[in-house]
Amino acid sequence: MTAYFIWMDAHTMNELTIGLTLMTVVMMVRVALEWMSASRFKKINPDQSLTAYSTKMQGYYAWRKKIHTLFIPIIYILYVIGFTFLLPAFKANLSHGMYLYCVISGYGFLAAFALFLIRILRREMKLLEFLRGLN
């Protein structure tokens, strides 16, 4: 694969390479964070007493709160920056109509997905408050 990049001269740091690399890396970080969250969730034993279980779930959702309030905004902003870096290559290599489609649908999707993430965050924060009320 490295030979292919050298042969295609893709290893030079242009906007396309930076954008794709940035988008790929932040998605890999996001997947790793979700994998760590899933493994933490699997470690919680549901056969415990309600108090012990709710304490463990509070810890889990506190971890999720850190992910949602610290990591996800940074990841999301970096992803948008990576997409923005792709646009000059799209403009140079696509028809004007296709370029406009990519811009409108790309930023439209990113805006809709941001609203979806905010909704999920609010739901998880309500659940965390409910679990804190149990103790």
Secondary structure as UniProt FT lines:
FT   HELIX           2..7
FT   TURN            8..11
FT   HELIX           15..42
FT   TURN            46..47
FT   HELIX           50..66
FT   HELIX           67..71
FT   HELIX           72..93
FT   HELIX           96..134
//
